[in-house]
Amino acid sequence: MNKKDMTERDICTKFITPALEKSGWDINRQIREEHTFTDGRVIVRGNLTARGKKKRADYILSYKPQHPLAIIEAKDNKKPIGGGLQQAIEYGDILDIPFVYSSNGDGFIERDMITGKERELRLDEFPTPEVLWQRYKQEKGITDKQEELISEPYYFAEGDKTPRYYQRVAINRTIEAIAKGQNRLLLVMATGTGKTYTAFQIIHRLWKSKTAKKVLFLADRNILVDQTKQDDFKPFGDVMTKIENRHMDSSYQIYLSLYHQLSGNGDEMENFKEFSPDFFDLIVVDECHRGSAREESRWRRILEYFSSSIQIGLTATPAETDEVSNIHYFGKPIYTYSLRQGIDDGFLAPYKVIRVGLDRDLEGYRPEQGKLDKYGELVEDREFYLTDFDKNLVLEKRTELVAKKVTEFLKKTDRFAKTIVFCVDIDHAERMRHALAKENSDMIAENPRYVLRITGDNQEGKDQLDNFADEDSNYPTIVTTSKLLTTGVNIKTCKLIVLDSHINSMTEFKQIIGRGTRLKPDYGKEYFTIMDFRNVSRLFADPNFDGDPVQIYEPGEGDDIVPPDDEDDLTGEDPEGWGGPGGNEPPDDGWDDGHGDNRKPKYYLDDVGVKVVNQRVQYYDEGGKLITESLRDYSKRGILKEYATLDEFINHWQNEARKEAIIEALKEQGVLLDALREEVGKDLDEFDLILHIAFDQKPLTRSERARQAKQEDYLSKYSDTAKQVLETLLDKYKDEGRFDFRDIRVLKLEPFDEFGNPMKIAKEFGGKEGYLKAVEEVEEHLYA
C-alpha cells in the first residue's frame, strides 16, 4: 500500500508505534495512544446542552506513570513531518510536557519546551526513555537525591480516581519545587477543581517519602475540616486526627485543625506553642485568601511560629490588596488553573445570568419629609441607593418582589432545584426566608424545611447543611444566607444562585460563583443559573475575572423570568444608573456591618412600591468573549467554521453515510440544531435548517421532501411490496424526522411488521445488500 494513501491511524500503527518500541518504550506501561485529557466544554443554548470537542493527544509517553515526558502528534503522509508540531506545542504547554514531537511516518520534528530548540530526527532516532529522562533532569537541574522525591508515586487504591491532567501538573510542580528546596508555595485552583484532592496527593507523596513526617492541614471552617477528613484524606486512617477542644496530642502524624483551635485572641490562647517550632514539617493552608496571610492576623502567628516548615497555600482566588497579599507571603503561584480553563475543558459547569433591575435600585429613594417607618422611627431625609437597601433601609416590597421572582423562576423550571440566596446580613436573610416561605406555602405544607435560613447564628439551619448538599435529599431546597455559604462548602447540587447582596470584592464574588460550578450530569446539572438583583454581575467585565457566563438576561416588567431561547435585540452595554443616578454610589459612611459603635439605624418601610425594569440577553462564545448575536447568527457562524461554502456542505452531506457524524461535529462548534429548530420550524430536518440558516437557501419541509422523493420514477422498478416499504420509510421520515435509513432494525417496528419480518422484507429487494442499496437511493432522492 502506498504510504501517501495511508490514513493517520495507519501511519501510527505501521511506522510511529514500531519506532517507539524499537527505542525501548514499553507499549503497555509507557505509551498511551489517543489519550483524551479534557471532557469538552458544556455548550448551553436555551435549556439545551451539548459537549464541545474533547482535547486528545495521539501519543503520551511517560518515563514513570506520574511523569509524562513526551507528546507526539501524528499526521498522514500527505502532510509534512512538522505538520502537527503547533498542535503538539499547544498540548505540551497545557499538559506541562517537556518534549513534543510531530511525525508523518517519515521521521520526527522535536521541540524541546525547556530550551526552545528544534531538530529533525530519522524514524530510527527517537530518544529512549532513559535518554529523555536524563535530558529532563539535566535541563531542570534535578539531582539524583531530588529525583527520589520527584519519583514517589501517587496514592492509588482499587477503584480510586486518578488525577486529572491539571491536578497532576499542580502536584508535580509542587513536589519538584519542594525537592529543590522551595518552602513557600501557592497553588491557585478554581472552586470545584479538586484542591483538597490535589493537596492530599502532595501530602501523601511527601509523607511516604518521609520528607514530611508531621503535617498540619489548616482551614477556617469546621465543615471544611470534616469534609476533608471524611473524603479526600480518608486513606490516612489512624495516623490522622482532628484537633478539637484545643487538645494537642503529639502522637499523630497528620493533623487537621481550624485556626481558632490553635490560636485565640491572647498569648494565653496560643496553644499551638505546646508543640516545638520544628514539630511540623509541612503546613497546608486551605482557602488561604480568607486572611491567614494577613500580617496582623492572629492566624499568621501559627505560620510564623512553625516557620521552618514547608508551607503551601491553597486558594481559588489569590488575594492581592492593600490589606493582604498571599503572593507576598507564599510567593507567586507555582501553578494556576482558572475558572475559565475549567469551563473550557468541560470540568466545570457554565452558567447563565438573569439580571433583574428594580426601579428603586436604579433610581434610588428619598422619603418625604417627616416619613415614619413601620415602627414609628423618623426616616432620615436623604437619598437612599442600592448599597443602602437592607443595610440602612428596608423596602419590604422589594424583598417580596425578589422572593416572587425567584419562586416564579423555580416554578417554571424545577421546584426542587437547590438554591442559595445571598443576602446583606442575618436580618435580611431571615426576612428573605419569610418572604420565600410565603411564596412557596404549598411546598412548605409538604415539608417545612423547603425554605431555611443557614447563617452563623442559626444552629437549626447549619444542622441541615449536609441534607442541602445531599443529591438524594429534596429538603431543604432554598436556603438564605449572608456569609456562611460563600466559600469552601461543597454543594454539587446547587443549580440556582441568587445575588441580593452588594458585593464589590472580586474574591468574594468568585467564591460565591464557585458554589455552583461543580458539574453533576447524573443529577441533571450541566449548568447553573445566577439571578442577580444587585448588578453584582458587572464584575464579569473586570479583567481579573476569568470565567464568563454563557448568557446574561435582564427581564423587564411583565417579562418572563425564565430566559427565552434567543434574543435579537442585544446591545452589550450595561444599564445606566446602577446604585444611583449615573451609577455613582455614596460612600459607606462608617458602616461597620452592625457590630460596632458606628452602626447606622435601619429603617423598615412597608408602603413603598417596587417594580422590575430592563431586559437583555447576551451569549458568550467558546473563548469566553461576549457576543451580541442571536441564536441564528451564532449558529451560522458555527456552521461556517465547518463548511465554508454551500457546495462543501452538500458534498459532505451526500457522501457521509452516517449523518449523525455531521450533527455531532456541529455540536462541537456550539450549533445545537434542536434549539434552532424550536425557533425556525419543527417541520424542517437538519439538512434544511443548515441550508436555510448558514447559506440563506429556501428550506423544504419534511413533507415536501418526502413527496418529492415519492414522485420520482426510480420507485417503479421495485415490486409492489418493496415500493410500499420504501414509501412507508418516507412517511416515517415525514412524521418523525430524520433517522438512519440504513438501520435495518427499523423494519421490526410498526407499521413495517405488516410486510413480515426484516428477513422477508429484505427478500423483496433481493437480500440485505439490495435493501441497503435501495434505501441509499431513496436518501439520495430525498436530499436531491
N, C-alpha and C positions, 0 to 999 in steps of 0.2 A: 504494500500500500504506500502510495506517495506521501511523504511527510507533510507536504503542503495541504493535503486533503484531510489530514487528521484533525479531530476535534481537540479542544483544550484538554479534555479528560484523557484522550488517547495519549497526548504529549506527556501528561503526568504519569500515566501508567507505564508507558513504554520507554521513557527517557529520564524524567526527573527522579522518580522514586528509585529506579535501579542505580542512578548516580549517587543518591544519598546513601543507599545501603552499601554500595562499594566503598564509600568514605567512612563507613563504620557506624552510621546512625542506625539504631535499633528501631525497626518498623513498629514494634509493639509498645515499647516504653518511651521512645524519644520523639517519635513523629506523629503529629496529629494532622490529618488531612481534612480539608473543607471544614475548618473549625469556625463555628458561629459564636461570636462573642457579645452581641447585643440582641435584644428582643424585638427591635423595630418599634419606632415611635408610635404611640397611640394617636390616631388621627380622629378628630371629632368634628362632625358636621351635623348640625341639628342634634338629635338624640341618638344618632348612629355613630358607631366607631369602627375603625379598621386598623390594621397594623401596617406600618411602613416597612420598607426594606431593611432586613437584618444585615449587619456587617459580618462578612465571612472572609477568613483568610484561607488561601489554598493550602498552605503548609505552615505549621508552627513547630519549630524544632527546640527541644528542651534538653539541656545537659542533665538537670535534675528536675523532678516534677514541678517544683515551685519556681524554677528559673528558666523561662523561655529565652533562648539566645538568638534565634534567627526566625525570620518570616520570609516566605517565598511566594511571590505572585506569578502564576503561570499564564501564558498566552499561547494561542495556536501558532503554528509555524509561519503563517502568512504575516505575522506581526514581527517587529524587530525584537532582539534579545531584551532590550530595555523597555519594551512596551508596557510592562506592568510596574516599572520602578516607582512612579509617582504614587500609585495606589499603595505599594509596599511601604513607602516612606510615611504616608499618612497613617496607615495601620500601625507601623512600627512606633510612631510617635504616640499614638493613643495607648498602645499596649506596653510602652516602655521597653521595647525590644532593641538591643544594640546593633544587630546586624541584619540588614534587609537585602533581599535579592529579587531579581526578575529573570525569568527564563522562558524561552520559546522552544526548548528542546535541543538547541544548538550549543548552548553554554549558559553562563550566568553573568549578570551585571551585579556587583556588590556595592552597597553604600554602607560605610561604617558610620553609624549615627553618633558615635562619640567624637571621632576625629573629623568627620565630614568628607573623608576621602572615598573615591570611587575607583573600581578596577573591573576589568573583564576577565572571566575565568573560563577555561575549557570545561566541557562536561565532566571530565575526569579529575578536575582540580578542586572540587568543592571541599572546603576545610573539614577536618574530622572534628568530632565533639570536643576532644581534648585540646586541639589547637585553638578552637574558638573560645573555649573557657579560659585558657591561659592568656589569650589576647585580651579578653574582657578584664581579667584580673590585673593585667599589666596597665591597661589604659585607664582603669579606675583606681589604680594604686592600692589594690587589696592584697594584704599579706596572707601567708599560709595560716597564721593564727586567726586572723579575721575571717578567713574562709570557713573555719569550723563553725562559727556562729551563723554566718550567712547561709550555710548549707543545712542548718537544722530544719527538719521537715515541719509541715503544718500538722495540726491536730486533725485527725480524721478517724471516725468510727463508722462501722457499717450503717448505712442509711443516712449518714450525715450529708449536708450540703458542702460543696467545695466553694472556695472564694470566687466571686465574680472577678472579672479582669481588673477593675479599678480597686477592689479590695486587695487583690494580690499586689498591685503596684504600690499601694499605700503601705502594706505590710513589709514588702521587700525594701522599699526606700528607707523605712524607719529602721529596720534591722541593720541594713548596711551602714546607715549613719551612726547608729549606736556602736557597731563594730569598729568604726573608725574613730570613736571617742566623743561623738557629739552627745551632750547630756540634757539639752533643752530642745524639744521638738514640738511642732504644731501641725496637726492634721485637720484639714478643713473638708468636711464631707456633708453634703446636703442631708437634711432630715429625711429619713426613710431609706437611706442607702446602706445602713448596717454599720454605723460607727462602733457600736458595742461589740458586735461580732468581730470586726476588724481589730479592736483593742484586745479581745480575748486571744486571737491568733498571735498577736505581737507578744502579749504577756506569756502565753504558753511556750512559745519558742525561746524566749529569754529565760523562763523558769526551768524548762527541760535542759537547757544548755548550762544551767547554774550561773548564768550571768546575773540573774535577779532571783535571789533565794527568798527574799521578803518583799512583798508587793502590796501597795495600798492603792485602791481604786476609790476616788473621791467623787461624790455627787452632791447636789444641793436639795434633792427631794427624795423622800422615803420611797415613793413608788418607783423611782428610777433604780434605786439600790435593790429593791425587791425583785423587779423585773430582770435586772442583770443577774442576780444570784440564781433565780429560778430557771432562766432561759440560757443565755449565751455562756455564762460562767459555770453552768451545772457540772461539766466534766471535772472541775477541780475538786468536787466532792468534799471529803472530810478535812482536807488541808485548808479549806476556806471558812471564814467566819464573817459575820456582820457585827460591827461594833455597836452595841446597844447599851443604854443606861450608863454611858461613859465608862464602861468596864473594859480595861485594857489587858488582854491576855496575850502574852508573848509566845505562846506555844504553836500558833498557826503560821502559815506561810503566805496565804492570800487573804487580805483584809479589805472589806467593803465598808464604807462609812459615809455618813452625812458630815458636812463640815462642822455643824454645831455639836456633833458627838465628840469632836476633838478639841474644839475651841469655843470659848464663850466671850463675854464682854470684858472680863478682867483677867489679870495674870493668874488668879487662883483657879480660873476655869480652863486654863490651858493644859488639859490632862494629856495631850499628845506628848508632853515632856516627860511622861512616865517612861517613854521609850528613849533610848540614846539617839543622838543626832544621826548616827550612821546605821540605825536599825533597819530602815527601808532602803533597798537597792533601787527600787523603781516606784514612782508615783504616777498614776494616770488620772488626769483631771477631766471629768466629763462635763460637757456644757460649760467650758471654761470662759465663755463670753459673759456669763452671768455675774462676774465680779470677783472671781477667785484670784485674778491677776492684778486687781487694784492695789496700788502701793499702800493705801491707808486701810485696806481691808484686814479684819482680824484673820480671815481665811489665808491671806497671803503669808501670815506668820508661820503657818504649817509648812508651806513650801520652803520658806527661808530657813526654818529650823532644820529640815531634812535636806539641806542644800547640796549635800554630797551625792544625793540620789539622782538617777536618771529621771527626768520629769517630762511627761508627754501631755500636751493639751489637746482635747478633742472639742470641736465645735462645728456647727453648721454655718455660723455667722461670726467671723473673726471681728472682734470689736477694735476699732481704731479711732478713738475720740480723744478730746482734751482730758477726759477723766480717766480713761482706761485704755491701755494698749497691750493686747495679748501678744502682738508681734514684737513689742519691745521686750517682753519677758521671755517668751518661748522662742523667739526668732521667727523669720519668715516661714510661711507654711512649707513643709517638706513635700506636701502633695495636696492638691485641691481637686475635688470632684464636685462640680457645681450643680445647682438645681436644674439649670438648662441642659447640662450634659445628661443628667439622669432622665429628664423628659425626652430628649432627643434619642437616647439609647433605648427607651421603652421600659426602663426600670421604675420610673415614677409616673404618677398619674398627671395628665394635663388638666386644665381647669377652665371653666367659663366664669365670667364675671357679669353679674347683673347689678348695674349701678342704679340705685333708686334715689333720685334727687327730690327732696322735700322743700316746699316753698319757704318754710321758716328757716331752714338751713341755708338756703340761697340768699334770702332777703334779710335775715336777722329779725329780731323782735324788740320793740320798745313799748313798755307798758304805758298806759295813760296815767296822768298824774293822780296820785292817791290810790293806785291799784293795790288791792289786798289779795294775798294768795288764799288758798282754801282753808288755811289755818289762822287767817286773820293777820298775817305778817305783812307789813308795808313793803312792797316790792321796790327795790332800788330803781331810781329813774335814770336809766342808761340804755344803750343799745346792747342787746344780748345776741351773741353769734353762735355758730356751730360749736366752737370749743367750750361755750358756757353750758350748753344743754346737757342736763342730767348731772352736771357738776355744780353749777351755781343756780340754774333754773331748770325746773322740771315741767315740761309741757306734757301732761298726761295723755292728751290726744295724740301726741307724737308717738309715745310708747305704744299706744293702742294700734296706731296705723302700722308701725313696724311689725308688731305681732300679727296683724291681719295679713300683711303682705307675705310674711314667712309662711303662715298657715296656708294661704292661697297657693303658694308655690308647692308645698308638700301635698296638698290635696290633688293638684293636677299632675304630680309626678309620682311620689311614693310617700305614703303617710308614715312609713317606718324607716325612712332614710335618717340615719344617725346625724344629728345636727348640733353644732356648738354655736351659741350666740355669745359673742364677746361684748361685754358691757363696760361702762365707765368705772363703776365701783360696785361694792357689795349691795348698796341700797338700790342701784339701778338694776342689778342682776335679779334682785328679789321682785322688783316691780315688773320687770320683763317676764319673769316666771309666772307671775299672777296674770298678766295680760295674755300670755300664750295659753295658760290653763283655761281662761275664759273662752278663747277662740277654739279650743280643742276639747270642749266639755264632753263630746261624745267619746273621745279616746280616753279621757280621764275617768269616765264612768266604767270603762272596761278595765283600766288599770291606773291607779292614782300615781304611778311612777312614770307615766308617759312624759310628763314635763317635770324636771327637777332643777334646783339650783345647786351647783357644785362650786363652792367657794371655801376659802381657808377657814372660815368661822362655822361652817356647816358640816358637822360630822356625818349626819344622815346622808347628805349628798356625796361626801367623799367615800362613804362606805359602798356606794353604788357605782363607783368608777370602773371596777372590774366588769360589772354587768354591762355598762355602757360600751366598753371596749370589746365585749364578747359578741362575736357574729351570730351566735346561736340564741342570743337573748334580745328580744324586741324592746325591753324596757331597762332603763329609761331610753327614750327616743330623742327628745330635745333636752339639752342641758344649757342653762345660762351660767355664765361665769364672768369674772373680771380679769384676774391674772393667773389663776391656778392652772389652767389648761393651755397656757401659751407655749409651753416648752416641754420637751422630754417625754411626755406621756405618749405611749404607743397606741394610737387608736386607728387601726387599719380600716375600721368600718365607717369612718366619717365621710359622708357624702355631701354635706352642706355646711359651710362656714358662714356665719352672719357677722358682719362687722358693724357694730353700733357703738364703737369707742374710738375716740380721736387718737390716732397713732402717728407719731412723727418719726419714731425710731425705726430705721431700716432693719436693725437686728430683731426687734420685736415683731415687725411685720413679717420677716422671713420665717421666724419661728411659728407664727400663727398659721401662715400658709402651709408650713410643714405638717400641721395636724391632719391635712387631707391628702398629702402627696403619695401616701402608700397605696400601691395597686393591690386590688383584691378581686381579680376577674371571676373567681368561683363564687364570690359573694355578690356579683353583679356590679362591681365597682371598677370601671375602667377610666373614669374621670370624675371630678367633683366640681361643685358649684360654689362660688363665693357671692353672697349678697352683700353689697356694700352700701350702707346708709350714711357714711361719713366721708365719702370720697377718699378713703384710705388708698384705694387702688390707683391714685395719682402716683404712688411710689413705683408702679410698674415702669414709669417713664424714667426713673432715676437710673443713671448709668451703673450704679452699684448693685442694682437688682438684675439678676441674670436668668430669670425664667419667666417668660411672658405668657399671658393667658391665651387660650385658643379663641376666646370670644369675649367681647365686652358688650353688654346690653343695658340700655337705660330706658326703662318703661316710663311713659308719660301717664298723666291722669287718665284713667279709663282703659289703659293698655293692659294686655295680658301679662302677668308677672313672669310667665314661662317664655323664654326667648323664642321667637319664630325661627324656622329653619334658615331663613335668608332675609336680608335687609338690603335694599338697594341704595337707600339714602344714607351714605356713610361719609363722614367728614374727617375723622381722625383728630378732631380738636376736642380739648376738654371744655366742659360747660363753664361759663363765666360765673364768678361771684361766689364760689365755694368759700364758706367761712365769713361772708360779709361782702359788702359792695367792693367789686374789683378784686375779690379774692384776698383782701387784706384781713388778717386775723389779729385781734387785740392780744397784747401780752398777757401772761398768766397772772400778773399782779400778785405774786407771792402765794399762789395756791400751793398747798403742801399735801394734797391728797387726803385731807381731813384728819391728819394725825398730829397736828402741831397747833401752836397758838395763833397762826396766821389764817386759820380756816375762815373762809367767807361763808356767810349764811346761804342756805339753799332754800329757794322758793318753789312752791308747788302750785301750778296753775292747771285747773281742770276745765277751763272755759275758753281756751284759745284753739281755734281750728287749725288743722294742718292737712295739706293735700300733696299729691305726687305731681311732679313736673318732669319734663325731659325724656328723651328716648334716643338710643343709639346702639348699633351693633358693630363690632369690629372683630375681624379674624386675624390670626397670626399664622404665617407660613412656617415651613419646616425649619427655617433658620431663626425663628423667634422674632421676625420682623413684622411690624404692624402693616397689614394690607387693608386698604379701604375698597374692597371688592365685594360684589355679590357672589353668591354661591355659583352662579353661572360663569362669571368671569374667572373665579378661582379654578373651577373645573376645566374651563377652556385652556387655561394656562398649563394645567397638569397634563391634559391630553396632548397638547402641542409639544411638551417635553419628550413624549414618547414617539409621536408621529408628526413630523414637520409638515407633511403635505397630505392632501386628501388621497392621492394615489398610493402613497406609502401605507396609509391606514387600510384602505380597501384591499390591497395586495396581501397585507399581513392577515387580515380577517379571513380572506378566502383561502389562504394557504395554511392557516392554523387549524388543525383538526380539533384540538381541544380549545374551544372559545373561552373557557373559564380561565385559561392561562393569560389571555389578554385582559380580562376583568381584574385578575389578581395583580398584574403589573400596574394597572392604572390605580388600584387601591394604594399601592406603594408610593404613588405620586399624590396621594390625598384626594383622589377622584372617587367619591362614593356615589355610584350610579343610582343606588336605591333612593338616596336623599334627593338626587336630581330628578328622578322620575316622579317623586311626590309633587315637585314643583311644576315640571314641564308637562307631564301627562302620563297616566298609568298604562295607557294602551300602546306605548312605544317600547320596543325592546332596546337592548344596549347598543346595537348597531345604529339604529336611527337616532338615539339620544346623542351618540358621539358625532354622527354626521351633522346633526342639527346644531348642537352646542359649539363644537370646535370648528366646523367648516361651513357653517351657515347654509346647509342644504335643507330643502324642504323634506320633512320626515314623512315616512309612510307608517300608518298604524299597523299593528299586527294583523288586523282583519284585512287590510288592503294587501299586505304581503302574502298572506295565506291565499286570498282569492286570486292574486296574480300567479302564484305558483301552481294553483289548480287548473288554470285556464291554458297552460302550455301543452303542446301536443305530445310531449315526451311520455305522459301518463298512458297514452293509448296503446303503447307496446306491451303493457302488462295485462295479465289475466284480470277478470273482474274482481276476484278476491284480493289480489295483490294491489290493484288500483284502489280498492276500498281501504286497505290497510294504510296506504300512503296518504290518502285523503283524510283519514282519521288522525294520522300523525299531525297533519297540518291544522286540523280542528283543535287538537290538543294545544298546539303552539298558539293558535289564535286566542284560546280561552285562558291559558295559564302562563304564557310567556315562553321564552327561550329555554330549551333543555337540550341535553346531549342526545341527538338523533341516533347516534351510533350505539347507545347503551341498550342492548337487546333485552335488558330486564324490564323495560317499559312495556314489552309485549305481554307481561304477566298481569298487567293492570287492566281495569275496566277502561274502555269498552272492548279492548283487543281480545279479551278472553272469548268473545263471541266468534272469533275466527279460529279458535283452537289454541293449543299450547304454542310456545315460541318455536319449537321444532317444526310443527305442522305449518306455521305461518312462513318460516324460512324456506320450506319446500316450494312454496308458491313462487319463490324467486330463484329457484334452482339451488338452494342451500344458503348457509350463513354468509358466505362471501358475496353471493348475488344480492342478498338483502342489504348488506352494508354498502355495496356499490349503488344500490337504488336510493338509499337514504342520503348518500353523499350527493347524488344528482338532485334530489329534492331540495337539499340545503343550498346547492348552487343556484337553483331557480328562485328560491326564497329570497336570496340576497342579490339577485341579478341587478 
